[in-house]
Amino acid sequence: LDRCSDDESCELGLRQIVPNDYIGTKNDGYTPTHLMWPELMTSDPDPRLATFTLTNMAPLQSSLYEE
């Protein structure tokens, strides 16, 4: 990422995932995927909801999890 040269000069949000970072990834064979699935969390709703943040997503090759 060359959007900022160091942490001190970086504008807020430039080093975190935003929805626009995933635009076009399906055309490249990558799909945004949960790193921790909500079903694997406890029955408490707070940890389950926390899995839906973009920091819990990673672009994975579709072939890794398709049948």
LOMARGU-511182 format. One record per residue (C-alpha): residue in three letters; x, y, z; residue number from 1; chain. Coordinates in nm, 3 decimals, m for minus. Layout:
! residues N
REC   code        c1        c2        c3   pos   unit
REC    ALA         X         Y         Z   NUM      A
...
***
This chain:
! residues 67
REC   code        c1        c2        c3   pos   unit
REC    LEU     0.000     0.000     0.000     1      A
REC    ASP     0.154     0.325    m0.108     2      A
REC    ARG    m0.136     0.543     0.002     3      A
REC    CYS     0.077     0.688     0.282     4      A
REC    SER     0.448     0.683     0.358     5      A
REC    ASP     0.437     0.616     0.734     6      A
REC    ASP     0.192     0.574     1.019     7      A
REC    GLU     0.226     0.935     1.137     8      A
REC    SER     0.135     1.089     0.800     9      A
REC    CYS    m0.136     0.835     0.720    10      A
REC    GLU    m0.490     0.969     0.709    11      A
REC    LEU    m0.751     0.788     0.917    12      A
REC    GLY    m0.879     0.480     0.737    13      A
REC    LEU    m0.604     0.449     0.478    14      A
REC    ARG    m0.458     0.134     0.635    15      A
REC    GLN    m0.781    m0.041     0.716    16      A
REC    ILE    m1.002    m0.244     0.486    17      A
REC    VAL    m1.294    m0.061     0.331    18      A
REC    PRO    m1.567    m0.206     0.105    19      A
REC    ASN    m1.409    m0.050    m0.206    20      A
REC    ASP    m1.102    m0.270    m0.152    21      A
REC    TYR    m1.311    m0.570    m0.256    22      A
REC    ILE    m1.461    m0.421    m0.573    23      A
REC    GLY    m1.361    m0.633    m0.869    24      A
REC    THR    m1.207    m0.918    m0.668    25      A
REC    LYS    m1.460    m1.171    m0.799    26      A
REC    ASN    m1.336    m1.108    m1.152    27      A
REC    ASP    m0.983    m1.192    m1.034    28      A
REC    GLY    m1.092    m1.526    m0.885    29      A
REC    TYR    m1.090    m1.389    m0.530    30      A
REC    THR    m1.391    m1.361    m0.301    31      A
REC    PRO    m1.409    m1.180     0.034    32      A
REC    THR    m1.441    m1.457     0.292    33      A
REC    HIS    m1.474    m1.472     0.671    34      A
REC    LEU    m1.158    m1.575     0.854    35      A
REC    MET    m1.364    m1.677     1.158    36      A
REC    TRP    m1.714    m1.796     1.075    37      A
REC    PRO    m1.995    m1.677     1.308    38      A
REC    GLU    m2.112    m2.038     1.351    39      A
REC    LEU    m1.781    m2.120     1.520    40      A
REC    MET    m1.831    m1.857     1.791    41      A
REC    THR    m2.020    m1.901     2.117    42      A
REC    SER    m2.396    m1.860     2.126    43      A
REC    ASP    m2.350    m1.509     2.270    44      A
REC    PRO    m2.459    m1.263     1.996    45      A
REC    ASP    m2.179    m1.006     2.053    46      A
REC    PRO    m1.889    m1.229     1.941    47      A
REC    ARG    m2.099    m1.357     1.652    48      A
REC    LEU    m2.173    m1.004     1.531    49      A
REC    ALA    m1.804    m0.914     1.560    50      A
REC    THR    m1.724    m1.166     1.285    51      A
REC    PHE    m1.901    m0.947     1.029    52      A
REC    THR    m1.642    m0.667     1.043    53      A
REC    LEU    m1.416    m0.617     0.742    54      A
REC    THR    m1.112    m0.687     0.958    55      A
REC    ASN    m1.239    m1.047     0.975    56      A
REC    MET    m1.242    m1.077     0.595    57      A
REC    ALA    m0.972    m1.180     0.353    58      A
REC    PRO    m0.975    m1.219    m0.025    59      A
REC    LEU    m0.943    m1.594    m0.082    60      A
REC    GLN    m0.929    m1.783    m0.408    61      A
REC    SER    m1.274    m1.923    m0.476    62      A
REC    SER    m1.128    m2.263    m0.564    63      A
REC    LEU    m1.019    m2.314    m0.200    64      A
REC    TYR    m1.372    m2.349    m0.067    65      A
REC    GLU    m1.595    m2.434    m0.364    66      A
REC    GLU    m1.716    m2.789    m0.409    67      A
***
